[in-house]
Amino acid sequence: MSAGGDRSSLEPGRVADRRGRVGFVGVGAMGSRMVRRLAGRGFLLTVYDSNPDAAHAAEAPPQVTAAGSITDLAGCDPVITMLPDDKAVRSCVLGSDAVEGLAHVLGQGSLVLDMSSSGPQATVDLARVLRERGLRLADAPVSGGVARAEDGTLAIMTGGDEVDLERCRPLLEAMGSHIVHVGGIGAGHAAKALNNMLSASGLVAAIEVLSVGARFGLDPAVLLDVFNNSTGKNNSTEHKIAQQVLSRAFGAGFSMRLMRKDLATAMDLAHQTGTPTPLSAACFEVWEAAMRHLDVEDDVDHTAIARYVEDQAGVTLTPRSGPARH
């Protein structure tokens, strides 16, 4: 599947390669690691971040140059955005009265590849604006967190014109091990939000049942081993509970605030499509309550939702703790 649009500004068969310079906006926990993967494959990059220290920290590989402003990305193609939400992406691309955006400095036919977790409709709307200015937009959000960004095994769901995405395939293959084109513009962002709703539901369910077991007197670590060798296992039981919850590390690398944002996007999509989602709605309410209860800051990891569930149950999930009451 592909989105429509005039392809006349594209050179047939043109792909991102190591001869041109790639722009990258947003070098936080995920973006900085994605930049290192690209630099390790030999791509030349110009990186920009609203935090100058982050941009300069990303300069460590010789292939990477820090930009002082968005205007320094002129001549880059494509430009990757890895930002907190679609509002930040829109501001970066279209700018404001005081600051120029990418749309003011990129050449005709240039491509913006949004790898952020943006809203699908916002992406469709932004693509329309850019098309009127002779620019291209595709979406390619990721799943896998910091660890998989580090080793280049992210799952990447792409949306947009197949010609645009094929141009970016060498870049995507440097950052991810599973790349799926899911549909037209905005489809990648829709798939990412729905994936995170399913992931968030699995995490809460796992913590809840472990809390029941703990109150009964079961060792959470032993019960977790049962789940992971039975039909109840999911991504959270295999990769988050022992590593982040039982250890009390709460450091998977994805914030609770961003998870809540993705869940809101998924619920908006459900409402727009008229799809009943009672379980997802209940899960969303749990995350909303957890954010109020914990009074979370921007950098609180999403796995810290366990603390909310534990507080409600009056237990602490630690190995061999039994039903430790608060």
N, C-alpha and C positions, 0 to 999 in steps of 0.2 A: 504494500500500500504506500501511497505517496501523496503529499499535499500538492496542490496545484501551484501555478506561478510561472512567470517568465524565466526561462533558463538562458536567455540569450547572452547574459553577462558572464556566464561561466564558460571556461574553456573546456571542450569535451575531453573527458578522461583525466582532467586535472585533479591531482590529489595533494594532500598536505605531505610535504617531504622535508628533508633536512637542508634544502637549499634556501628556503624562505624562513622568515621569522614568525613564530607563533606568539600571539598575545595571550596572557593569562591574568585574569582579574580575580583576586580573592585568594590569598595564600595563608589561610588559617590552618587548623589542625589537618583537615583533609587536603585542601589545595596545595599546601607546602609539600606534602608527600607525593601528590600527583605530579607536581612540577619536577621533583627529583626523578620520578620514573621517566618522564619525558626527556629530561636532560641526559639520563643514563642511556637512552636510546639514540642520543646524538642530535636531538632537535635543538635549535636555537630559540630561546624564549626571551620575551620582554614581559616582566611581571609587574603588576600594580596592585597595591592594597591601600586602603584608607589609613592603615597604620604603617607609616614609613619603616618602622623597625622590622615589621614582618616582611616587607618587600626586600629590604636589604639582607635579612637573614636568609632569604631564599636564593640570594646571589651566590651562595657557596660554590656550586658547580660552575666552571668557566663558561658554560653555554648559556648561563642565565644573566640577564641585565635587569636591574631594578629601574622602573619608570618613576619619575617624580610626579607625573600627572597622567590623566587619561590621554591627553594629546600626544604623549610620547609613544602611544601604541599605533600611531599613524604608520601605514605600510605593513602592519602585521595582518596575516590572513592564514587561517581563521583566528578569531579571538575567542578564548574560552572564558566563561564566567562561572565562578564557583562561590556564590554569595548566599546570605541567609534566607532570602525569600524573593518573591517576584517584584516587590516594591523596590528592593535594592537593585535588582537586575534592571528594571525600567529606568531608574534614576541613572544607573551607570551607562545605559545604552542611549537614552534620550537627553540626559543632562538636565540642567535647570537654567533659570534666568542668569545665574551667576557662573555656572560651570558647564563647559562643553562636555557632551557625551560621546560615546563611540560613533554614533550616527553622524556626528559632525566631522570626524577625522578619518574614517575608513573610506577606502576607495570603492568605486562602483563595483558591484558583484561580490564584495567581501562577505564573509560568513561569520556570524556570531553563533557560537555553540554553547547553549546554556546547560551546564551540568549541575546547576543548583536544584533545590527542591522547590520549584515554582508551581503556582496554580495553573492548571491546564488552560482555562479560559483566558487568563492574563497572558499566557504564552501565545495563544491564537491572536489576541488583540495586538500584541507587540509585533508579531510577524507581519500583520497587515500593515502597520505603520511603516515598518522597515521596507517592505516590498514596494511601497509607494516612493521610497527614497532610493530604490535600486540596490538595497542590501538584502541579505538572506538571514534567516534564523532557523536553527534546528535545536531540539531539546535532547539531552542525553544524561538524565540524572543517574545516580549511582547507588548501589547498596553494598554493604560489607564493612563499613566503618573504617576507623583509622588503621587497624591491623591489615586489612586487605588493600587499602590504599598504599600502605607501606610496601607490600610485596607484589603489587600490580595484579591482583586477582579480583578486582571489583566486578560485580555484576552491573552491566550498563544497559539500560533500556532506552532505545532511541525513538524519537518521533520526528517526522518531517519528510522532506523530499529525499528519496533514495540517492539521487545524484549528489546532493549536499553531504549526506552521511557517508557515502563512499569516499568522498574527498578526505574525510576525517578518519577513515578506518585505520591508517597507520598510527595515528594518535591514540585512538580508542584502544587498539591492541596493546599499546605500551602501558596502559593504565588498568585494563580489565582482561579477564579470562573468559567471560561469558557475555557476549554482545548480541542483543536481540532487537531487531527493528519491529516495534509493536504497532506502528500505524502512522497517521498523518501528524501534522504539527500539534503539539500538546499531548500526544498519546503517551510519550515517555513519562511525562510528569503525572499523568493520570495513573499509569501503572505503578510508579514509585509510591504515590500516596496510598494506593490500595494495598501494596505490599507492606507498607509500614503499619497500616491498620491491622492487617493479619498478624504481623510480628508483635505489635503492642498487645494484642489480645492474647497471644500465646504466652507472653511474658507475665501478664497479670494472672492468667489462669494458673501458670506454674507456681507462682508465689502463693496464690491462695491455697492450692491443694497441699503445698508443703507446710503452710501454716496450720491447716487442719491436722496434718500428720504430727506436727510438733506438739500441738495441744494434746494429742492422744498419747504422746510419749515417744514417737518415732524419731530417730536420728535423721535430720534433713539430708545429710550426705548419703546415708544408706537408702533412703527413699528415692533420692535423685538417681542413684545407680539403678534402682528398679525401673524407674521411668525410662532411662536411657537404654535399657535392654528390653523394653516392652513397647506397647503400641502408643503410650502416652507421650513419647519423646517429641520434642520440636526444637527449633533452632535455639530457643532460650535455655531449655534444659541441657542442651549439648554444649553451648558456647557462652552462656551468660551467668547462669545461676551459681555454679561452683566458682567460676573465675571472678565474678564481680559481686555477687550477693553473699554467699557463704564466706568468702574471703574478706568481706566488708570493704573492698577496694572501690566499688562504684566508679569505675573509670573506663568504660567501654569506648569512650571517645565521641559520643553523640548526646547532645544535651536534652534534658527533659523539655525545655522550651521549644526546641526544634521538632521534637517528636509530637508535642501537642499541636504545633502548627500543621504538620503533615496529617494528623488525624482530623483536624478541622477541614483541611482540603478534601480528604476522603469523604467526610460527611457532607460537605457542600456538593460533591460529585453525586452522592447518593440522592440528595434532594433534587438536584438538577435533572437527574434521570428518572425520578419518581420511583426509586427502588426502596422497598422496606428493608431496614437494616437494624432490627431491634438489638441484636447482640453487639454490633459495632457501636450503636448509640449508647448502650450501657457501658461499654469499654471507654468510650470518650468521656462519659460522666465521671468514671473512676479517675482518669488522668486529670480532669479539671479539678476534682476534689483534692487529689494529691498535690497539685500545684498550690492550691490555697492552703492546705494543711502544712506543707513543708515550707511555704513562703520562699520558693526557690529563686536562686539567682541564675543569671545567664549560663554560668558554667557548671551547674549541677547536672551530673550525668543522668540519662534517662533510667538507668538501672536502679537509681535511688528511689524509684517508686516503690521498691520493696519496703522501704522504711515506713511508708504510709500504710501499706497492707499489714505490716507487722504491728504497727501502732493500733490499728483497728482490732487485730486479733489478740493483742497482748502477748506476743512472742517475739523472740529474736532468732533468726535462722542462722545458727552457727553449728558446725559439726559437733556431734555428741553432746549437744546442749540440752536435749530433751525439751520439755515445754517451759523454757525460761520465760517467766512472766515479768512484765515491766513493773 
